[in-house]
């Protein structure tokens, strides 16, 4: 259990570092509608997959 907690902490720290590095860059081709569309795909397609995988891991482990 402790190894999983440590793994989660490491992944969160890496995600934070990656996010901070990406937000420092300026995007000259930024389009608000394109960005909203991409976020919609992430939330409406990615989130159910993550929930399903989490439930399956919880049930079988």
Buried (B, 14 or more C-beta within 10 A) or exposed (E): EEEEEEEEEEEEEEEEEEEEEEEEEEEEEEEEEEEEEEEEEEEEEEEEEEEEEEEEEEEEE
